[in-house]
Amino acid sequence: MSTNPLAPYVAGMTWGWTGIRGTWAVPEAAASMRAMLGIGANWTALAYAAVQETAQSTEVPFREAPTVSDDEVVWAIREAKSHGLKVCLKPVVNVGDGTWRAHIGFFDQDVPGEPTWGEWFASYREFILHAARIAAAEGCEMLCVGCEMVRADAREAEWRALIADVREVYSGLVTYNCDKYQEDRVTWWDAVDVVSSSGYYPIDRWEAELDRIEPAVAGRPFFFMEAGCPSRTGSPDRPNDWSLPGEPSGAEQARYYEAMFAACDARPWVGGFMLWDWPPRLYAEHEAAANDDYCPYGKPAADVIARHYTERTAR
């Protein structure tokens, strides 16, 4: 019997982003989650954001709008489980002024009168522990304690303390979603059960990046918590750039997925994907050809994903 907690394979999709209050626990959201089953998913990451004001704010106000309510989170977990999906709860912090969360940061040493890492982690801890208690109560199989926090990644002591606190209230799998190119920079992977990262690598870079990641994983369970490509010309070369100019192209998105799956399939240590992403309210299927975002619904990539996921979960 395999001891890999990701076995047989994480055939996953991220659902619900950005978790805006009022968009979950409604008929459109239920229809969206049902439609997601068509790609052969066996996992979903339920992703939602709390929004701090600036990258130097120390308060993460997760109890207020626009963040989804606790009732909506519980609804999404139960809805996913009713479809037989395993659930990773993924609370994320965003910045209200549009700054990417990777840039949240403070002075290395505390300075009187300036915001501090300690103040920020105290508020962030409250946010993550609140999610951990929901995950425990609802039987989520995994909890993601952070996403793409590049500047914060260096705060090893704070992350270890946070994860220890999480384990006091939650007994499922714990992961952290590092950003692309950071897999070999995080120094506290031993604190989590599963290593995960955002795999937005250019279509011609997968082999080189997998070569780099493999020794960093060092035999630990690993999967790509995020990966994907907009259905847009040019996006296979810059899959992380959601604003890249280009024309809608389902063929380009499908080409990217074919290449990504082929490269990762040859690496048995890659335990799967939680693809990016599936919104709580879908566009109409007949509008898919004109949609140039990440969601594969109604596009050629959906067939590529379904075929790959079906093959991998049947092994």
Phi, psi and omega per residue, in radians:
M1 nan 2.360 -3.098
S2 -1.224 2.448 3.045
T3 -1.678 0.036 3.118
N4 -1.277 2.049 -3.102
P5 -1.175 -0.213 3.139
L6 -1.630 -0.099 -3.088
A7 -1.125 2.546 0.042
P8 -1.380 -0.430 -3.071
Y9 -3.137 2.439 3.050
V10 -1.502 1.684 3.064
A11 -1.698 1.333 -2.913
G12 -1.992 2.892 3.067
M13 -2.497 2.401 3.049
T14 -1.391 2.276 -3.080
W15 -2.165 2.501 2.872
G16 1.699 -0.102 -3.068
W17 -1.061 2.373 0.203
T18 -1.752 0.264 -3.137
G19 1.267 0.871 3.131
I20 -1.433 2.296 -3.080
R21 -0.963 2.299 -3.136
G22 1.696 -0.157 -3.121
T23 -1.721 -0.202 3.043
W24 -1.787 2.897 3.093
A25 1.043 0.630 3.065
V26 -2.285 2.843 -3.090
P27 -0.975 -0.657 3.140
E28 -1.103 -0.642 3.132
A29 -1.199 -0.705 3.104
A30 -1.108 -0.720 3.125
A31 -1.147 -0.663 3.117
S32 -1.088 -0.795 -3.117
M33 -1.157 -0.645 3.079
R34 -1.099 -0.738 -3.130
A35 -1.116 -0.540 -3.133
M36 -1.114 -0.429 3.135
L37 -1.099 -0.361 -3.099
G38 -1.164 -0.270 3.119
I39 -1.585 0.024 3.108
G40 1.439 0.450 -3.105
A41 -1.201 2.516 2.967
N42 -2.081 -0.133 3.069
W43 -2.305 2.729 2.900
T44 -2.484 2.507 2.955
A45 -1.732 2.089 3.099
L46 -1.593 1.834 -2.972
A47 -1.883 2.264 3.109
Y48 -2.551 2.761 -3.018
A49 -2.128 2.443 2.834
A50 -1.710 2.556 -2.975
V51 -2.073 1.922 3.005
Q52 -1.522 2.728 -2.945
E53 -1.162 -0.878 -3.136
T54 -2.367 3.028 3.136
A55 -1.205 -0.260 3.093
Q56 -1.917 0.206 3.028
S57 -1.289 2.610 -3.123
T58 -1.916 0.046 3.119
E59 -1.927 2.259 3.067
V60 -1.894 1.659 -2.986
P61 -1.449 1.287 -2.991
F62 -1.371 -0.227 -3.080
R63 -1.499 -0.121 -3.052
E64 -2.019 2.839 3.052
A65 -1.075 2.560 0.273
P66 -1.527 -0.010 -3.101
T67 -1.085 2.430 3.079
V68 -0.983 2.627 -3.134
S69 -1.359 2.872 3.067
D70 -1.010 -0.692 -3.141
D71 -1.077 -0.667 3.120
E72 -1.186 -0.680 3.109
V73 -1.110 -0.816 3.123
V74 -1.071 -0.737 3.100
W75 -0.998 -0.816 -3.089
A76 -1.121 -0.716 3.107
I77 -1.064 -0.841 -3.107
R78 -1.172 -0.639 3.114
E79 -1.121 -0.799 3.126
A80 -1.077 -0.772 -3.125
K81 -1.171 -0.515 3.096
S82 -1.145 -0.364 3.097
H83 -1.691 0.146 3.100
G84 1.421 0.250 -3.117
L85 -1.540 2.438 2.923
K86 -1.358 2.627 -2.984
V87 -2.148 2.271 2.884
C88 -1.870 2.066 3.079
L89 -1.477 2.262 -2.998
K90 -2.264 1.443 3.022
P91 -1.351 2.321 -3.044
V92 -2.269 2.610 3.036
V93 -1.812 2.336 3.028
N94 -2.017 2.974 3.129
V95 -2.025 2.263 -3.017
G96 -1.119 -0.489 -3.108
D97 -1.532 0.122 3.082
G98 1.654 -0.131 3.083
T99 -1.110 2.396 3.125
W100 -1.187 2.436 -3.079
R101 -1.003 -0.420 3.105
A102 -1.014 -0.393 -3.073
H103 -1.669 0.025 3.023
I104 -1.051 2.196 -3.094
G105 -3.073 2.860 -3.053
F106 -2.490 3.060 3.110
F107 -1.017 2.560 3.120
D108 -1.086 -0.655 3.077
Q109 -2.022 2.464 -3.105
D110 -1.075 2.426 3.089
V111 -2.173 2.260 -3.132
P112 -0.956 2.322 3.100
G113 1.503 -0.113 3.115
E114 -1.893 2.610 3.104
P115 -1.102 2.621 -3.029
T116 -2.202 2.781 3.034
W117 -1.041 -0.686 -3.112
G118 -1.062 -0.735 3.118
E119 -1.134 -0.759 -3.121
W120 -1.137 -0.825 -3.119
F121 -1.109 -0.541 3.104
A122 -1.087 -0.759 3.123
S123 -1.266 -0.743 3.123
Y124 -1.086 -0.698 3.094
R125 -0.996 -0.762 3.135
E126 -1.066 -0.729 3.105
F127 -1.076 -0.857 -3.073
I128 -1.242 -0.693 3.117
L129 -1.156 -0.592 3.068
H130 -1.080 -0.777 3.090
A131 -1.139 -0.660 -3.139
A132 -1.093 -0.665 3.122
R133 -1.181 -0.673 3.069
I134 -1.133 -0.784 3.138
A135 -1.041 -0.688 3.124
A136 -1.182 -0.791 -3.098
A137 -1.132 -0.584 -3.072
E138 -1.730 0.051 3.061
G139 1.254 0.579 3.065
C140 -1.134 2.391 -3.113
E141 -1.302 -0.381 -3.093
M142 -2.599 2.636 3.043
L143 -2.272 2.280 3.071
C144 -1.734 2.085 -2.997
V145 -1.601 -0.009 3.112
G146 -3.129 2.757 -3.067
C147 -2.466 2.024 2.968
E148 0.971 0.736 -3.115
M149 -1.633 1.175 -2.915
V150 -1.016 -0.832 3.127
R151 -1.176 -0.628 -3.134
A152 -1.300 -0.335 -3.099
D153 -0.952 -0.560 -3.088
A154 -1.247 -0.212 -3.093
R155 -1.487 1.184 -3.023
E156 -1.017 -0.811 -3.090
A157 -1.058 -0.721 -3.127
E158 -1.159 -0.712 3.125
W159 -1.163 -0.716 3.123
R160 -1.098 -0.704 3.120
A161 -1.152 -0.743 3.123
L162 -1.064 -0.819 -3.107
I163 -1.119 -0.668 3.077
A164 -1.082 -0.709 3.102
D165 -1.150 -0.691 3.102
V166 -1.035 -0.735 -3.101
R167 -1.167 -0.299 3.074
E168 -1.252 -0.410 -3.066
V169 -2.089 -0.170 -3.061
Y170 -2.425 2.261 -3.045
S171 -1.876 0.026 3.129
G172 -1.412 -2.975 -3.134
L173 -1.227 2.417 3.104
V174 -2.002 2.298 3.066
T175 -2.337 2.883 2.989
Y176 -2.282 2.331 -3.092
N177 -1.701 1.623 3.093
C178 -1.311 2.869 3.125
D179 -1.386 2.881 3.034
K180 -0.929 2.551 3.124
Y181 1.194 0.109 -3.115
Q182 -1.907 -0.015 -3.049
E183 -1.008 -0.592 -3.115
D184 -1.677 0.226 -3.138
R185 -1.954 -0.413 3.114
V186 -1.244 2.258 -3.047
T187 -1.761 0.052 -3.038
W188 -2.205 0.572 3.127
W189 -1.070 -0.478 -3.142
D190 -1.140 -0.254 -3.131
A191 -1.397 -0.327 -3.115
V192 -1.858 2.879 3.117
D193 -1.470 -0.563 -3.045
V194 -2.370 2.302 3.042
V195 -1.543 2.348 3.095
S196 -2.518 2.713 -3.098
S197 -2.613 2.958 3.058
S198 -1.622 1.959 -3.019
G199 -1.710 0.945 3.129
Y200 -1.516 1.204 -3.091
Y201 -1.731 2.490 3.107
P202 -0.942 2.585 -3.010
I203 -0.992 -0.534 -3.126
D204 -1.670 0.182 -3.096
R205 -1.977 0.001 -3.026
W206 -1.051 -0.796 -3.105
E207 -1.062 -0.804 -3.121
A208 -1.127 -0.729 -3.117
E209 -1.227 -0.638 3.078
L210 -1.147 -0.648 3.050
D211 -1.042 -0.683 3.137
R212 -1.245 -0.714 -3.060
I213 -1.242 -0.633 -2.996
E214 -0.925 -0.882 3.123
P215 -1.167 -0.454 3.104
A216 -1.223 -0.581 3.115
V217 -1.196 -0.676 3.030
A218 0.903 0.813 3.067
G219 1.416 0.020 3.127
R220 -1.426 2.659 3.028
P221 -1.002 2.360 -3.063
F222 -2.517 2.468 2.932
F223 -2.650 2.898 3.103
F224 -1.553 1.860 -3.140
M225 -1.163 -0.454 2.982
E226 -2.399 2.537 3.018
A227 -3.013 2.632 3.135
G228 2.734 -3.063 -3.059
C229 -2.754 2.333 3.041
P230 -1.072 2.696 3.083
S231 -1.540 1.353 -2.952
R232 -2.676 2.509 3.075
T233 -1.095 2.395 -3.127
G234 1.582 -0.380 -3.047
S235 -1.166 -0.573 3.093
P236 -0.992 -0.451 3.107
D237 -1.508 -0.339 3.113
R238 -2.466 1.153 -3.014
P239 -1.184 -0.293 3.118
N240 -1.452 -0.179 -3.034
D241 -1.659 1.669 -3.074
W242 -1.279 -0.224 -3.119
S243 -1.863 0.166 -3.103
L244 -1.061 2.250 3.100
P245 -1.121 2.520 3.127
G246 2.938 2.972 3.132
E247 -1.666 2.615 3.081
P248 -0.983 2.348 -3.135
S249 -2.678 1.734 3.044
G250 -1.124 -0.539 3.140
A251 -1.138 -0.696 3.134
E252 -1.151 -0.727 3.102
Q253 -1.089 -0.771 3.128
A254 -1.101 -0.682 3.123
R255 -1.081 -0.697 3.117
Y256 -1.110 -0.819 -3.135
Y257 -1.078 -0.711 3.105
E258 -1.015 -0.826 -3.122
A259 -1.165 -0.749 -3.140
M260 -1.092 -0.837 -3.134
F261 -1.127 -0.693 -3.129
A262 -1.099 -0.767 -3.135
A263 -1.143 -0.767 -3.073
C264 -1.337 -0.495 3.121
D265 -1.081 -0.497 -3.134
A266 -1.399 -0.058 -3.128
R267 -2.011 1.718 -3.060
P268 -1.095 -0.299 3.138
W269 -1.381 -0.205 3.051
V270 -1.408 1.947 -3.000
G271 -1.524 0.060 3.091
G272 2.374 -2.827 -3.023
F273 -2.520 2.596 2.885
M274 -2.071 1.450 -2.930
L275 -1.062 2.696 3.133
W276 -1.919 2.169 -0.228
D277 -2.681 3.057 -3.066
W278 -2.239 1.960 -3.039
P279 -1.314 2.787 3.136
P280 -1.240 -0.331 3.040
R281 -2.228 1.991 -3.080
L282 -1.427 2.618 2.895
Y283 -1.210 2.813 3.092
A284 -1.172 2.552 -3.072
E285 -1.034 -0.611 -3.135
H286 -1.248 -0.156 3.097
E287 -1.662 0.005 -3.020
A288 -1.053 -0.705 -3.086
A289 -1.095 -0.458 -3.132
A290 -1.644 -0.103 -3.135
N291 -1.514 2.239 -3.079
D292 -1.998 0.402 -3.113
D293 -1.611 -3.005 -3.074
Y294 -1.283 -0.546 -3.038
C295 -1.031 2.273 -3.119
P296 -1.558 0.032 -3.059
Y297 -0.959 2.216 3.088
G298 1.281 0.147 -3.082
K299 -1.965 2.852 3.124
P300 -0.967 -0.550 -3.130
A301 -1.086 -0.497 3.134
A302 -1.063 -0.673 3.110
D303 -1.213 -0.661 3.098
V304 -1.089 -0.800 3.138
I305 -1.110 -0.839 -3.113
A306 -1.032 -0.749 3.132
R307 -1.110 -0.791 -3.123
H308 -1.136 -0.818 -3.109
Y309 -1.124 -0.708 3.128
T310 -1.102 -0.738 3.132
E311 -1.146 -0.755 -3.065
R312 -1.257 -0.690 -3.117
T313 -1.324 -0.262 3.133
A314 -1.518 -0.177 -3.073
R315 -1.249 nan nan
